[in-house]
Amino acid sequence: MSSELPTEFETVPDRPLAVVPGESARYKFPPMHPEGRKFAGISGVAVLVAGFILGWQTLAWLLAGLTVWIVAFFRDPVRVTPGEAGVLVSPADGLVSLITEVDVPRQLLGEGGLPPGPCLRVSVFMSVFDVHVNRAPIAGTLTRIVYVPGKFLNADLDKASDDNERQYFVVEDAAGTRVAFTQIAGLVARRILRFVEPGMTVTAGERIGLIRFGSRLDVYLPAGYQPSVIVGQRAIAGETVLARLGAAPMLRGSAS
């Protein structure tokens, strides 16, 4: 994995949207993240070669479908992040697949990391149809980033947190609270990317990385925070409140 930051993509929070009373919005397909341009370009060239040079029309149509999927996979929609204090937002789009108590991973211990002991972990599973741009769950300073090579098991499995290729982040807010989260590669994921470095300051909902293709994000809740989601719920990166500081609210819902 390369530690170089992409130069063609700004790691700044989304700008506030202007709201004009009386005007209606038109649907616009979200822009594609720059990381996907080369894949879409390669697939597009393959379509031209198969259809116009080799005359393999069936293959050309299949490759055209693949190109459309690639463009959709790397979409990067605008998100509006809650501004209230004491909340953690989801770092990923996907399904809340697991909420469980675990011991803090050893990679998160030490300087700039978390204290040892048990904590709640919330896992969000991203299918190949979800947006894969990952966002910071809280505003603060990045105090620790650890990359760990590993396997490529199905990211929906609990053991993927310990066995798969992954990358740990720790963010410390202005009050000194540290929140850790992990990018975990999946069955078909072969690259974990990050757009940030230790010591950088991020805002809640700011883009911090991307995983291709299909993966999972784990969030380790600090003491005093309680989940605001249930297993089976859909989460939206930068928007869905994953946890709140204080007493757990009465949650109702169905995973079916």
Summary of the structure (lengths in Angstrom):
residues: 256
radius of gyration: 19.3
end to end distance: 37.9
largest distance: 64.6
contacts: 786
relative contact order: 0.20
helix: 17%
strand: 32%
